[in-house]
Amino acid sequence: MINAVIFDLDGTLVQTEALKGLSYARAIMDLCPDSVTEADALAAFKDAVGLSRQEAAQKLIDRFDLAERAGVYMDELNVGTPWQAFVQIRLRHYENMIANPEMLQGVSCQYNLSLLDAARRHQLKTGLATMSHCPQAHRVLQILGIEDHFDFIATREDVENGKPDPEIYLMVAGQLHTAPAETLVIEDSTNGVQAAINAGMPVVAVANDLTRDSLYASGLLAERYIAAHRADLPDVVSQYIDLRG
């Protein structure tokens, strides 16, 4: 019996992964204005979806050989490593994006937000488990008007280990006082799905353009537990609990 639903944020409730991808692409182009296209940078970001900030930054630094170029900005940005400098350059772009309510509302995932509302109507406990950092996550939740829709929220600062480690899901379930087997996870990325599986929780994956291919290729879930398109989500979730009424 499902007693709680835990949602991921980025790529699940709002397509901030698309904005993150664009911010990384623009940071890469800031460092390599003549040798990397935005399309190439966005394609490379697909392999970084769901990773921690450090892991994503380092993967892209390695992919485009950015260490020396990013290292030039270390003193200016008061950081100690090239990946931190790269992150700060990227955050300038991302902060501008998520500060724009119209842009953020434009990438909200209405089917997934409707599922959140349905879970609350059915008096299920609701949690949020995001690898976003606390200030950015709460800004997004405030703009979307859903900050008070969760019984417990955990962000990157609350755990030692990021997804696919199960720590964040086990923490949220513990705070909701629900057993893992009674806690349904809604995710969009392979790392998030793996984290839920590692936590012993049932999970439904809602695919998006950045994660669809990797979700199917991973073999982590039977296809019946993957919502290929957002409109499919209520029917897929109904295999665990019917929230369509």
C-alpha positions in Angstrom: 0.0 0.0 0.0 1.3 3.4 -1.0 1.2 6.0 1.8 3.5 8.6 0.4 4.8 10.0 -2.8 8.3 11.6 -3.2 8.9 13.8 -6.2 12.2 14.8 -7.8 12.3 18.5 -8.9 14.5 19.1 -11.9 13.1 17.5 -15.0 10.1 16.1 -13.0 8.0 19.0 -11.7 9.8 21.6 -13.8 12.1 21.4 -16.7 14.9 23.2 -15.0 17.2 20.5 -16.4 16.6 22.1 -19.8 17.6 25.5 -18.3 20.6 23.9 -16.5 21.6 22.4 -19.8 21.4 25.8 -21.5 23.3 27.4 -18.7 26.1 24.9 -19.0 26.1 25.3 -22.7 26.5 29.0 -22.5 29.2 28.7 -19.9 31.1 26.3 -22.2 30.6 28.8 -25.1 31.9 31.6 -22.9 35.1 29.6 -22.5 35.3 28.2 -26.0 33.4 30.8 -28.2 35.0 29.7 -31.5 35.2 25.9 -31.1 32.0 24.6 -29.5 28.4 25.0 -30.7 25.4 25.3 -28.4 24.0 22.1 -29.9 27.2 20.1 -29.1 27.2 21.4 -25.5 23.6 20.6 -25.0 24.1 17.1 -26.4 27.0 16.5 -24.0 24.9 17.7 -21.0 22.5 14.7 -21.6 25.2 12.5 -20.0 25.4 14.8 -17.0 21.6 14.9 -16.1 21.0 13.8 -12.5 24.6 14.1 -11.5 25.8 16.4 -8.6 27.0 19.8 -9.5 30.6 18.8 -9.1 30.2 15.6 -11.1 28.3 17.4 -14.0 30.9 20.2 -14.1 33.8 17.8 -14.1 32.3 15.6 -16.8 31.8 18.6 -19.1 35.3 20.0 -18.3 36.8 16.7 -19.3 34.6 16.4 -22.4 35.6 19.8 -23.8 39.1 20.1 -22.2 38.1 23.2 -20.2 40.4 22.9 -17.2 43.0 25.4 -18.3 40.4 27.9 -19.7 38.3 27.7 -16.5 41.4 27.8 -14.3 42.1 31.3 -15.5 39.0 32.5 -13.6 39.9 30.9 -10.3 41.4 33.9 -8.6 38.7 36.3 -9.9 35.9 34.0 -8.6 37.8 33.1 -5.4 37.7 29.4 -5.9 40.3 26.7 -5.7 39.6 24.4 -8.6 38.7 24.8 -12.3 35.4 22.9 -11.9 34.4 25.4 -9.2 35.2 28.3 -11.6 33.2 26.7 -14.3 30.3 26.2 -12.0 30.3 29.9 -11.0 30.4 31.0 -14.7 27.5 28.6 -15.4 25.5 29.8 -12.3 25.5 33.4 -13.6 23.5 32.3 -16.5 21.2 29.9 -14.5 20.5 32.5 -11.8 19.2 34.9 -14.5 17.0 32.2 -16.0 15.3 31.1 -12.8 14.9 34.7 -11.6 12.5 35.1 -14.6 9.1 33.9 -13.5 7.7 33.8 -17.0 10.6 31.6 -18.2 10.3 29.3 -15.2 6.5 29.0 -15.5 7.0 28.2 -19.2 9.0 25.0 -18.4 6.7 23.7 -15.6 5.4 20.2 -16.0 1.7 20.5 -15.6 0.9 16.7 -15.7 3.4 16.1 -13.0 2.2 19.0 -10.9 -1.3 17.7 -11.3 -0.1 14.4 -9.9 1.3 16.2 -6.9 -2.1 17.9 -6.4 -3.9 14.6 -6.7 -1.6 12.9 -4.1 -2.5 15.7 -1.7 -6.2 15.4 -2.4 -6.0 11.7 -1.6 -4.3 12.6 1.7 -1.0 10.9 0.8 2.1 12.3 2.4 4.3 14.2 -0.1 8.0 14.8 -0.1 10.6 16.4 -2.4 14.1 15.0 -2.9 16.2 17.2 -5.2 19.9 17.4 -6.0 19.5 21.1 -6.5 21.0 23.3 -3.9 18.7 24.9 -1.3 18.5 28.5 -2.5 17.8 27.6 -6.1 15.3 24.8 -5.2 13.3 27.1 -2.9 13.3 29.9 -5.5 11.8 27.6 -8.1 9.2 26.2 -5.6 8.2 29.8 -4.6 7.8 30.9 -8.2 5.7 27.8 -9.0 3.6 28.4 -5.9 4.2 24.9 -4.5 6.6 25.4 -1.6 3.9 24.5 0.9 2.8 21.4 -1.1 5.3 19.1 0.6 5.4 17.6 4.1 9.2 17.5 3.9 11.8 18.9 1.4 15.4 17.7 1.1 18.0 19.4 -1.0 21.7 18.7 -1.9 22.9 20.3 1.4 21.0 17.8 3.5 22.9 14.7 2.4 26.5 13.6 2.1 25.9 11.5 -1.0 24.0 12.5 -4.2 21.9 10.3 -6.4 22.2 7.4 -7.3 23.0 6.9 -3.6 19.7 6.2 -1.8 20.5 8.6 1.1 18.2 11.4 0.1 15.2 9.1 -0.5 15.7 7.2 2.7 16.0 10.6 4.6 12.7 11.9 3.1 10.9 8.6 3.8 12.2 8.7 7.3 10.9 12.2 7.9 7.5 11.2 6.4 7.4 8.1 8.7 6.8 5.8 5.8 8.5 2.5 5.0 10.4 2.4 1.7 8.0 -0.2 0.2 5.1 2.2 0.9 6.8 5.2 -0.7 6.3 5.8 -4.4 9.1 7.9 -6.1 8.5 10.0 -9.3 11.7 10.5 -11.2 13.0 11.5 -14.6 16.7 10.5 -14.7 18.5 7.2 -14.6 20.5 8.4 -11.5 17.3 9.2 -9.7 15.6 6.0 -10.7 18.7 4.1 -9.4 18.6 6.0 -6.2 15.0 5.0 -5.6 15.7 1.4 -6.5 18.7 1.4 -4.1 16.4 2.7 -1.4 14.0 -0.2 -1.9 11.2 2.1 -3.2 8.8 1.6 -6.1 9.5 4.1 -8.8 7.8 5.5 -11.9 10.0 7.4 -14.4 8.5 10.2 -16.4 10.6 10.8 -19.4 11.6 14.1 -21.0 13.7 14.9 -24.0 16.9 14.9 -22.1 16.3 11.5 -20.3 14.0 9.4 -22.5 16.7 7.6 -24.4 18.8 6.8 -21.3 15.8 5.6 -19.3 14.9 3.0 -21.9 18.5 2.0 -22.6 19.4 1.6 -18.9 17.0 -1.4 -18.4 16.5 -0.2 -14.8 12.7 -0.3 -15.1 10.3 -2.4 -17.0 8.8 -0.2 -19.8 5.4 -0.3 -18.2 6.8 1.8 -15.4 8.1 4.5 -17.7 5.8 7.3 -18.8 7.2 7.9 -22.3 5.3 11.2 -22.4 3.9 13.3 -19.5 0.3 12.7 -20.4 0.9 9.0 -19.8 1.9 9.5 -16.1 -1.5 9.0 -14.4 -2.0 5.7 -16.2 1.5 4.5 -15.3 1.2 5.6 -11.7 -2.2 3.8 -11.5 -0.3 0.5 -11.4 0.7 1.4 -7.9 -2.1 3.7 -6.8 -5.0 5.3 -8.8 -4.9 9.1 -8.4 -7.0 9.8 -11.4 -10.3 10.4 -9.6 
